[in-house]
Amino acid sequence: MLEHRKIKKSIRFTDKNGTPLSGKKVHIRQKNHAFLFGCGGFDFIPYIRGEEKDSYLTDSWLDVFNYATLPFYWGNYESEEGKTDFDLMMKTAEYLTDRGVKVKGHPLCWHTVCADWLLKYDNETIMKKQLARIDREVTGFRGVIDMWDVINEVVIMPIFDKYDNAVTRICKEKGQIGLVKEVFMHAHESNPDAVLLLNDFNTSPEYEKLIEGCLDAGVPISAIGIQSHQHQGYWGKEKLLDVLERFSRFGLPIHFTENTLISGDIMPSYIEDLNDWQVDSWPSTPEGEERQTREVEEMYRILFEHPLVEAITTWDYRDGAWLKAPSGFVREDNTLKPSYDMLRKLIKEEWWTDTEVVTDENGYAEVEAFKGDYTISCGTLSTDITLADDTAGDSLTLAERGLR
């Protein structure tokens, strides 16, 4: 079931002189997954600011995840026109990338948490400023952040009526596909190598129709983003498989971009907008934590088995982050939940390669390993390599450290 997640090939191991390492034990030790096991990276921001001195929370995060989403909500990132949080976000992103974490920015265009100062401008000026914002962020963070949720929740965007905002205005004027095409093309021009996502919580046929129209219009969508905030209960296997089947028809990579599963009371089903559920407290419970652990395991197994799924991001690392929900892997007192331990065992044990192979007389050995980054060693000789479908050649040279 997981063959597509692994590399399996015969590799010839040699020293730097090309001499086969015959009849030797070779240690294959994984350092990182190719698959993106993600979580919201919001908890790193106060740590980088110096507001949080204890690294326990960030250390436990880094022990499991290799992919972080950082917030670029325009209304917060640039609450006053011309004054951005560039330095803070760059320091946070660099801190993560230095530790082997891939970073995604979220989002470049969205009608919610939009900059209020945009409302004083006409639509033509708003659009110019939106495109300039995209160019500034995508270009400014290039090489550190090369993955972006370009535009968020377009299905509802032109009919969003909770409050006036600049992005709904321009979406009404240009139409959904017209706006999507402009922002995507601009992001692509700013960084042709970037991974660009269309992201939405709406998994109905309306989202499929939008994607189809965008692709027909030549929009360079790199991956389909699917939000799965399950405050009102776990989707279950049947719905997961249905969503996967319907969105697989486009042949694009699928990212589950915002996943939440609750370890307390479930939000009532009559709530239409999750943001309308405002409570004083929302505690995690022992029964809820057992349920959350089961549901996280089943969901991750289903998604990891699917060949088009490239990333899963749990939205909240710690409880109480959004809507005070007990939706994290860590309680508000920073103690780890059973769901954390279970997920770590999946990612770092069951779906992890740390093994030895023995070479034959010609230095060959069969290697089967989960795709990702590795240190391969034999005695004092070693090398670092990425094992993936496109790993070049069947021969690998090991050398003394510092002598490559």
Residue pairs with C-beta under 8 A, 6 or more apart in sequence:
1 305
2 304
2 305
2 351
4 307
5 35
5 304
5 351
5 370
5 371
6 368
6 369
6 370
6 371
7 367
7 368
7 369
7 370
7 371
7 387
7 388
7 389
7 391
8 366
8 367
8 368
8 369
9 366
9 367
9 391
9 394
10 364
10 365
10 366
10 367
10 394
11 364
11 365
11 367
11 394
11 395
11 396
12 20
12 362
12 363
12 364
12 394
12 395
12 396
13 20
13 21
13 24
13 26
13 359
13 363
13 364
13 365
13 376
13 378
13 395
13 396
13 398
14 20
14 21
14 363
14 395
14 396
14 397
14 398
15 21
15 381
15 397
15 398
15 399
16 397
16 398
16 399
16 400
16 403
16 404
18 397
20 359
20 361
20 362
20 363
20 364
21 359
21 363
21 378
21 381
21 398
22 359
22 360
22 361
22 362
22 363
23 358
23 359
23 360
23 361
24 358
24 359
24 363
24 378
24 379
25 356
25 357
25 358
25 378
26 356
26 357
26 358
26 359
26 365
26 376
26 377
26 378
27 355
27 356
27 375
27 376
27 377
27 378
28 353
28 354
28 355
28 356
28 357
28 367
28 369
28 374
28 376
29 353
29 354
29 374
29 375
29 376
29 377
30 352
30 353
30 354
30 369
30 370
30 372
30 373
30 374
31 100
31 372
31 373
31 374
31 375
31 384
32 66
32 100
32 372
32 373
33 66
33 347
33 351
33 370
33 371
33 372
34 370
34 371
34 372
34 373
34 386
34 388
35 304
35 310
35 311
35 351
35 370
35 371
35 372
36 66
36 67
36 102
36 255
36 310
36 311
36 312
36 313
37 64
37 65
37 66
37 67
37 311
37 312
37 347
38 65
38 66
38 67
38 68
38 69
38 104
38 311
38 312
38 313
38 314
39 61
39 64
39 65
39 67
39 68
39 69
39 313
39 314
39 315
39 317
39 329
40 68
40 69
40 313
40 314
40 315
40 316
40 317
40 321
41 61
41 68
41 69
41 70
41 92
41 96
41 101
41 103
42 70
42 71
42 317
42 321
43 52
43 57
43 58
43 61
43 317
43 318
44 58
44 61
44 68
44 70
44 92
44 95
44 96
45 70
45 71
45 88
45 92
46 52
47 55
47 57
47 58
48 88
48 91
48 92
48 95
49 88
56 334
57 317
57 318
57 330
57 334
60 330
60 336
60 340
61 317
62 99
62 101
63 344
63 348
64 329
64 340
64 343
64 344
64 347
64 348
65 101
66 100
66 101
66 102
67 101
67 102
67 103
67 104
67 311
67 313
68 96
68 101
68 102
68 103
68 104
69 103
69 104
69 105
69 106
69 149
69 257
69 258
69 313
69 315
70 89
70 92
70 93
70 96
70 103
70 104
70 105
70 106
70 145
71 77
71 106
72 89
72 105
72 106
72 107
72 108
72 137
73 107
73 110
73 112
73 113
74 110
74 113
74 114
74 115
74 133
75 113
75 114
75 115
75 116
76 85
76 113
77 84
77 85
77 89
78 84
78 85
78 115
78 133
79 115
80 117
81 115
81 117
84 136
86 140
89 141
90 140
90 141
90 144
93 103
93 141
93 144
93 145
94 144
96 103
97 103
97 144
100 373
102 147
103 144
103 145
103 147
104 145
104 147
104 148
104 149
104 195
104 197
105 137
105 141
105 145
105 147
105 148
105 149
106 148
106 149
106 152
106 199
106 257
107 148
107 149
107 150
107 151
107 152
107 199
108 133
108 134
108 137
108 138
108 148
108 149
108 150
108 151
108 183
108 187
109 130
109 134
109 150
109 151
109 152
109 167
109 179
109 183
110 151
110 152
110 153
110 167
111 153
111 157
111 160
111 165
111 167
111 168
111 171
112 152
112 153
112 160
112 165
114 165
114 166
114 167
115 166
118 126
118 129
118 165
118 166
119 164
119 165
119 166
121 129
121 166
123 169
123 170
123 173
126 166
126 167
126 169
126 170
127 170
127 174
127 182
130 166
130 167
130 170
130 183
131 182
131 183
131 186
134 150
134 183
134 186
134 187
134 190
135 186
135 189
135 190
137 148
138 148
138 187
138 190
138 191
138 194
139 190
139 191
142 190
142 191
142 194
146 191
146 193
146 194
146 195
147 194
147 195
147 196
147 197
148 187
148 194
148 195
148 196
148 197
149 197
149 199
149 225
149 257
150 180
150 183
150 184
150 187
150 196
150 197
150 198
151 179
151 180
151 183
151 184
151 198
151 199
152 199
152 200
153 199
153 200
153 201
153 202
154 171
154 176
154 179
154 180
154 198
154 200
154 210
155 176
155 200
155 202
155 204
155 206
155 207
155 210
156 202
157 167
157 168
157 171
157 176
157 179
158 168
158 171
158 172
158 175
158 176
160 168
162 273
170 179
171 179
174 182
176 210
176 213
177 210
177 213
177 214
177 217
177 219
180 198
180 210
180 214
180 219
181 214
181 217
181 218
181 219
184 196
184 198
184 214
184 219
184 220
184 221
185 219
185 220
187 194
187 196
188 194
188 196
188 220
194 222
195 222
195 223
196 220
196 221
196 222
196 223
197 221
197 222
197 223
197 224
197 225
197 255
197 257
198 210
198 211
198 214
198 219
198 221
198 224
198 225
199 225
199 226
199 227
199 257
199 258
200 207
200 210
200 225
200 226
200 227
201 227
201 229
201 258
203 226
203 243
203 246
203 247
205 246
208 246
208 247
208 249
211 221
211 224
211 247
211 250
212 250
214 221
215 221
215 250
221 252
222 252
222 253
223 252
223 253
223 254
223 255
223 310
223 311
224 247
224 250
224 252
224 253
224 254
224 255
225 255
225 257
226 243
226 247
226 254
226 255
226 256
226 257
227 256
227 257
227 258
227 259
228 235
228 256
228 258
228 259
228 260
229 258
229 259
229 260
229 274
229 315
230 259
230 260
230 261
230 262
230 295
231 260
231 262
231 266
231 267
231 274
231 277
231 323
231 325
231 327
232 266
232 267
232 268
232 269
232 271
232 274
233 266
233 269
234 261
234 291
234 295
234 299
235 243
235 299
237 298
237 302
240 299
240 302
240 303
241 302
244 254
244 302
244 303
244 306
244 308
244 309
247 254
248 254
248 306
248 308
251 308
252 308
253 308
253 309
253 310
253 311
254 306
254 308
254 309
254 310
255 309
255 310
255 311
255 312
255 313
256 303
256 309
256 311
256 312
256 313
257 311
257 313
258 313
258 315
259 299
259 312
259 313
259 314
259 315
260 314
260 315
260 316
260 322
260 325
260 327
261 292
261 295
261 296
261 299
261 314
261 327
261 339
262 288
262 292
262 325
262 326
262 327
263 284
263 285
263 288
263 289
263 291
263 292
263 319
263 326
263 327
263 337
263 339
264 282
264 283
264 284
264 285
264 288
264 325
264 326
265 282
265 285
265 288
267 274
267 277
267 325
268 277
271 277
274 323
275 323
277 323
278 323
279 323
279 324
280 324
281 324
282 320
282 323
282 324
282 325
282 326
283 326
284 319
284 326
284 331
284 337
285 326
288 326
289 337
289 338
289 339
290 338
292 337
292 338
292 339
293 337
293 338
293 339
293 342
296 314
296 339
296 342
296 343
297 342
297 343
297 346
300 312
300 343
300 346
301 346
303 309
303 312
304 312
304 346
304 351
314 328
314 329
315 321
315 322
315 327
316 322
316 325
316 327
316 328
317 328
317 329
317 330
318 328
318 329
318 330
318 331
318 332
318 334
319 325
319 326
319 327
319 328
319 330
319 331
319 332
320 326
320 328
320 332
321 327
321 328
328 337
329 336
329 337
329 339
329 340
329 343
330 336
330 337
330 340
331 337
351 370
352 370
353 368
353 369
353 370
353 372
353 374
355 369
357 365
357 366
357 367
358 365
359 365
367 387
369 387
371 387
371 388
371 389
372 386
372 387
372 388
373 384
373 385
373 386
373 387
374 384
374 385
374 386
374 387
375 382
375 383
375 384
376 382
376 383
376 384
376 385
376 396
376 398
377 383
377 398
378 398
380 400
380 401
381 398
381 399
381 400
382 398
382 399
382 401
383 396
383 397
383 398
383 399
383 404
385 391
385 396
